[in-house]
Amino acid sequence: QVQLQESGPGLVKPSQTLSLTCTVSDAAITTNYDYWHWIRQSPGKGLEWMGAIGSSGSTSYSPSLKSRTSISRDLSKNQYTMQLNSVTPEDAAVYYCDREERSSDYDLSCVHSWGQGTQVTVSS
């Protein structure tokens, strides 16, 4: 089993940068061939995939958020972090980190482990 814990501010002001960190227990984020995702959920949009970082450190992003989103990792702490720039009230949501576990690049089993999520409110 893998534990994922989101952390960061529960409140951010419009135009500021949101920074959230996912701390992973009992699994190295360098584990082949896994992907580590950020997903958010809001009443208006439902579930929205934001981006991911792979075990090698490669990143990918949702086209709608690519210009504002950056995902990085800290191997010494077994953490990965998402930064979302220039937030607006539409960015208010519950943010989740998620592990996509693969045994190879061709693994289609789609085994996922989600954190419990963290609520982010955007308000001045």
Secondary structure, 3 states (H helix, E strand, C coil): CCEEEEECCCEECCCCCEEEEEEEECCCCCCCCCEEEEEEEECCCEEEEEEEEECCCCEEECCCCCCCEEEEEECCCCEEEEEECCCCHHHCEEEEEEEEECCCCCCCCCEEEECCCEEEEECC
